[in-house]
Amino acid sequence: MFDETLEWPFFDARHRELKGLERFADQDLQSLIQQEHDGADVYAIAPQMVKTLGAGGWLEHAASLDGRLDSRSLCLVRDMLARRSGLAEFAFAMQGLGTAAITLFGNDEQRREWLPGVIAGDRIAAFALSEEEAGSNPAEMLTAAHKDGDDWVINGEKTWISNAGLAHQYVVFARTREASGAQGLSCFIVAAHTPGFSVSASIDVIAPHPLGSLRFTDCRVPADALVGQEGDGFKIAMSVLDVFRSSVGASAVGMARRALDHTLLRVTQRQISGASLGSFQLTQDKLADMATAVDAAALLVYRAAWVKDVVGGRTSRVAAMAKLFATEEAQHVIDKAVQLFGGLGVVSGNPVERLYREIRALRIYEGTSEIQKLIIAGQLLRSHAESVRR
């Protein structure tokens, strides 16, 4: 099914060359993936995965010195990695999310300073936007930064931050003006060794990956740590999410593909009264729904990525549709996989049991499904109002 996806007209020849990642993952990443599946410490494995991806040149698709990101490449890599390993996909994605503000809005000097180590896999990046009371609506954030001479001084807390404790550098959003809502937010680069910065907590989740909370206590950063202009923070964050929400959908598609792969193997091998489980019509009904959901989700994801790359501009609506549909449908696909595995499907460590835990967070992070619906409906209503006025 993935080979068929690559033949869709969304892609150019350079995108089809990314299929080489499958061989790389099955060879160079395999021992780390096996350790992940065996329950090894994710804080130990994730940096090794970043290093391996960097050595293979794959992180060049997550960050860029030329100020551009190819959304289709980003989605294809996340799709392929998620089909094999949730942690490998996470390791790749966070190098991109943690530096996208610098790639897209940083100046040349910032890119030269902060991106090469991330692309090589020598440095780990993180994206610090969410707060305990400002998750779905970053305009309500309380973390603040004020000017003191030539420096900025940051105070506040962030939570639900992937790579907290592992990252060497963080893109941090803070309020720099008294303006209400989103108008007063700015974006900063904070090195992990900066005095006043600390990791205040580690957060355990159902599908383990590095996650925690951050604290900023009179954390002083130089003037050149500001990304873009003061007050650009909300625009920067939303532009980054326009790119990465589609790629979250790609990750969900990859997980759904993995569930379907395991399910096909199971139903063709499992014998019931002398017949394979796959020969029963009720099984085939579920398989048909699963395959259709995977293709439909992939179409929305790669449509959104194509629009971002080729049409350009803000793509909030199509990105929201891609994330909403792909993550929700992947949840249904994996649930059907668990059902077809029977009792084995809920045994800890079984591939579909792991997927059942891994997929759940995708419907929450980078904007919940409910937030995606508000984005879609809001833009739909605005477009309708504009057409009526014309």
TAWO-V782575 format. One record per backbone hydrogen bond with DSSP energy under -1.0 kcal/mol. NH is the residue of the N-H (numbers start at 0). CO is the residue of the C=O. Records with the same first field share a line. If there is no record, write none. Layout:
NH->CO  CO
//
This chain:
4->0
5->1
6->3
7->4
10->7
15->11
16->12
17->14
18->15
19->16
20->17
21->18
23->19
24->20
25->21
26->22
27->23
28->23
32->28
33->29
34->30
35->31
36->32
37->33
38->35
39->34
43->40
44->40
45->41
48->44
49->45
50->46
51->47
52->48
53->49
54->50
55->51
56->53
57->52
60->57
61->58
62->58
73->69
74->70
75->71
76->72
77->73
78->74
79->75
80->76
81->77
82->78
83->80
84->80
88->84
89->85
90->86
91->87
92->88
93->89
95->91
96->92
97->93
98->95
99->95
102->98
103->99
104->100
105->101
110->106
111->107
112->108
113->109
114->110
118->114
119->115
121->116
122->116
125->168
127->170
130->133
133->130
139->136
140->137
143->154
144->174
145->152
147->150
150->147
151->220
152->145
153->218
154->143
155->215
157->213
158->129
160->211
162->209
163->160
165->162
166->162
167->123
168->123
169->189
170->125
171->187
172->127
173->185
174->142
175->183
176->183
182->179
184->181
185->173
187->171
188->224
189->169
191->167
193->190
196->193
197->214
199->212
200->212
202->210
211->160
212->200
213->157
214->197
215->155
216->195
218->153
220->151
224->221
225->222
226->186
231->228
232->184
235->231
236->232
237->233
238->234
239->235
240->236
241->237
242->238
243->239
244->240
246->242
247->243
248->244
249->245
250->246
251->247
252->248
253->249
254->250
255->251
256->252
257->253
258->254
259->255
260->256
261->257
262->258
263->259
264->260
265->261
266->262
267->263
268->264
269->265
271->274
274->271
276->269
277->266
278->275
279->276
283->279
284->280
285->281
286->282
287->283
288->284
289->285
290->286
291->287
292->288
293->289
294->290
295->291
296->292
297->293
298->294
299->295
300->296
301->297
302->298
303->299
304->300
305->301
306->302
307->303
308->304
309->305
310->306
311->306
318->314
319->315
320->316
321->317
322->318
323->319
324->320
325->321
326->322
327->323
328->324
329->325
330->326
331->327
332->328
333->329
334->330
335->331
336->332
337->333
338->334
339->335
340->336
343->340
344->341
345->342
346->343
349->346
353->349
354->350
355->351
356->352
357->353
358->354
361->358
362->359
363->360
364->360
368->362
371->367
372->368
373->369
374->370
375->371
376->372
377->373
378->374
379->375
380->376
381->377
382->378
383->379
384->380
385->381
386->382
387->383
388->384
389->385
//
